[in-house]
Amino acid sequence: MNDPVLKLAGVTKSYKANTPGEIRVLRGVDLDLAAGEVVALVAPSGAGKSTLLHIAGLLDTPDAGEIHIAGQNLTGKSDRRRTGVRRRDVGFVYQFHHLLPEFNALENIVLPQLANGVSGAKATARAQELLARVDLGDRAGHRPAALSGGEQQRVAFCRALANAPGVLLADEPTGNLDPGTSDQVFGALMALARDTGLSALVATHNLELAARMDRVVRLQDGVLVSG
């Protein structure tokens, strides 16, 4: 059996409170994300979904536990090593698209590739390919302000996948969209995952969308439970 693309083992995280003591957000999270698997992460607001995603994506460090990405144990590694793995192996999508407003859709997808040392020609070809996959090939020259909310978020997915990461971490990626647009954007995400073999952990409040993913995990009292 192949190693999971993302593995969390015994991850804990607490924060200092204004009153004496700590707020324990994660109490021993275990998760294996298989190659090509799309998993829904469901929990109420404030339960720690974003904290979990930030730790999984090496944007934050746990108090205890291990994080493995692409077979590498990143626990306790240097910031430089963690940054390198994050830039190469992990893509992020948030509730707001965070596209750079002064650049068009194509350029927003090209830029992270250039930062990773990809040539301009290859980066442009990759960006065009991704935009075509989400039916936005004819919108490549439009800046974010000229795109609809659903189009902006599809471009954000393409940007997250620009460097062909193995793992996508998405934090309420359809939370700002109306139901029809949300369904369209989710369909684009699933198509990208199926076409590329991408693994994804998707935090969502939308139980209908969660049910369409491969598996649902719930963050409950600081641990993950199935279903």
C-alpha positions in Angstrom: 0.0 0.0 0.0 1.3 3.4 -0.9 2.2 5.9 1.8 -0.5 8.7 2.3 0.2 12.0 0.5 -0.6 13.8 3.7 -0.3 12.2 7.2 -1.1 13.9 10.5 -0.3 11.9 13.7 -1.2 13.0 17.2 -1.3 16.7 16.3 -2.2 19.0 19.2 -2.5 22.8 19.4 -3.4 25.2 22.2 -3.5 28.9 22.4 -3.1 31.3 25.3 -6.4 32.7 26.6 -7.0 36.1 28.1 -7.9 34.4 31.3 -5.5 31.9 33.1 -5.1 28.7 31.2 -5.1 27.6 27.6 -7.6 27.0 24.8 -7.0 23.5 23.5 -8.0 23.5 19.9 -6.6 20.2 18.6 -6.3 17.3 21.0 -4.6 14.6 19.0 -5.6 14.8 15.4 -4.8 11.8 13.2 -5.4 11.8 9.4 -4.2 9.9 6.4 -5.0 11.4 3.0 -4.5 9.0 0.1 -3.3 9.9 -3.4 -6.3 11.1 -5.5 -8.6 11.3 -2.5 -10.9 14.3 -1.8 -11.9 14.6 1.8 -14.4 16.9 3.4 -13.5 18.5 6.7 -16.7 19.5 8.6 -17.0 21.3 11.9 -18.8 24.4 13.4 -17.2 27.8 13.2 -14.5 28.2 15.8 -13.8 24.5 16.1 -10.3 24.7 14.7 -10.7 23.8 11.0 -8.5 26.7 9.8 -5.9 25.9 12.5 -5.8 22.3 11.3 -5.4 23.3 7.7 -2.6 25.8 8.5 -0.7 23.1 10.4 -1.3 20.5 7.6 0.1 23.0 5.1 3.1 23.9 7.2 1.9 27.5 7.8 1.8 26.8 11.6 3.5 24.4 13.9 1.8 22.0 16.3 2.6 21.7 20.0 3.0 18.0 19.5 2.5 15.4 16.8 3.9 14.8 13.3 3.2 16.1 9.8 4.2 14.0 6.8 3.9 15.3 3.3 4.8 13.2 0.2 6.5 10.7 2.5 8.7 13.3 4.3 8.4 13.8 8.0 8.5 17.6 8.4 8.2 17.6 12.2 10.8 20.0 13.6 12.4 20.8 10.3 13.8 24.2 9.6 11.7 27.0 8.2 13.6 26.9 5.0 12.9 23.2 4.5 9.3 23.6 5.4 8.9 26.5 3.0 10.4 24.5 0.2 8.1 21.6 0.7 5.1 23.9 1.0 5.9 25.8 -2.2 6.4 22.5 -4.1 3.9 20.1 -2.7 1.0 22.0 -1.2 -1.6 24.3 -2.8 -4.0 26.6 -0.9 -7.4 28.0 -1.7 -9.3 30.2 0.7 -12.9 31.6 1.0 -11.7 34.8 -0.7 -9.8 34.3 -3.9 -6.8 36.6 -3.0 -5.9 37.1 -6.7 -3.5 40.0 -7.4 -5.7 42.7 -8.8 -3.2 44.3 -11.1 -2.6 41.1 -13.0 -4.9 39.2 -15.3 -6.1 35.6 -14.8 -3.2 34.1 -16.8 -0.6 36.1 -15.0 -1.9 35.2 -11.6 -1.3 31.6 -12.5 2.1 32.2 -14.2 3.6 34.2 -11.3 3.9 31.3 -8.7 5.5 29.2 -11.3 8.1 31.8 -12.1 8.9 32.0 -8.4 9.7 28.3 -8.5 12.1 28.7 -11.3 9.8 27.6 -14.2 10.5 29.3 -17.5 8.1 31.9 -18.8 7.0 29.8 -21.8 6.4 26.7 -19.7 4.5 28.7 -17.0 2.3 30.3 -19.6 1.5 26.9 -21.3 0.7 25.4 -17.9 -1.6 28.4 -17.0 -3.4 28.1 -20.3 -3.9 24.4 -19.8 -5.4 24.9 -16.3 -7.7 27.7 -17.4 -9.0 25.6 -20.2 -9.8 22.7 -17.8 -12.1 25.0 -15.8 -13.7 26.6 -18.9 -11.9 29.9 -18.6 -9.6 29.9 -21.5 -11.4 32.9 -23.0 -11.1 34.8 -19.8 -7.3 34.6 -19.5 -6.7 38.3 -20.3 -9.3 39.6 -17.7 -8.2 41.0 -14.4 -10.0 39.8 -11.3 -12.3 42.8 -11.1 -13.7 41.9 -14.5 -14.5 38.3 -13.4 -17.5 37.0 -11.6 -17.1 35.5 -8.1 -17.2 32.0 -9.5 -14.7 32.8 -12.2 -12.4 34.4 -9.6 -12.5 31.3 -7.4 -11.8 28.9 -10.4 -8.8 31.0 -11.2 -7.7 30.7 -7.6 -7.9 26.9 -7.9 -5.8 27.1 -11.0 -3.2 29.2 -9.2 -3.1 26.8 -6.3 -2.4 23.9 -8.8 0.1 25.9 -10.9 3.1 24.1 -9.5 1.4 20.7 -9.6 1.3 20.1 -5.8 0.2 16.7 -4.5 -2.1 18.2 -1.9 -4.7 20.9 -2.0 -5.9 22.5 1.2 -9.1 24.5 0.8 -10.7 26.5 3.5 -14.4 27.1 2.7 -13.7 27.7 -1.0 -17.3 28.1 -1.9 -18.4 30.0 1.3 -18.8 33.4 -0.5 -20.8 32.0 -3.4 -24.5 31.6 -4.1 -25.7 27.9 -4.3 -25.6 27.7 -8.1 -22.1 29.2 -8.4 -20.9 27.1 -5.5 -22.0 24.0 -7.3 -20.2 25.1 -10.4 -17.0 25.9 -8.6 -17.1 22.6 -6.7 -17.6 20.7 -9.9 -14.5 22.4 -11.3 -12.5 21.4 -8.2 -13.6 17.8 -8.4 -12.8 17.7 -12.2 -9.3 19.0 -11.5 -8.8 16.5 -8.8 -9.9 13.6 -10.9 -7.9 14.7 -14.0 -4.7 15.3 -12.1 -4.7 12.7 -9.3 -4.7 15.6 -6.8 -5.5 14.9 -3.1 -7.6 17.5 -1.4 -8.7 18.3 2.2 -11.7 20.7 1.9 -13.2 22.5 4.9 -16.8 23.3 4.3 -20.1 24.1 6.0 -22.0 22.8 3.0 -23.1 19.3 3.9 -24.5 18.6 0.4 -21.1 19.3 -1.2 -19.3 17.3 1.6 -21.5 14.3 0.8 -20.2 14.4 -2.8 -16.6 14.0 -1.8 -14.8 10.6 -1.2 -15.0 10.8 2.6 -16.2 13.1 5.3 -14.3 13.7 8.6 -15.6 15.9 11.4 -13.5 17.9 13.9 -15.2 17.2 17.2 -13.8 18.1 20.6 -10.4 18.6 19.0 -10.1 15.2 17.3 -11.2 13.9 13.9 -14.0 11.4 13.6 -15.4 9.7 10.5 -18.8 10.6 9.0 
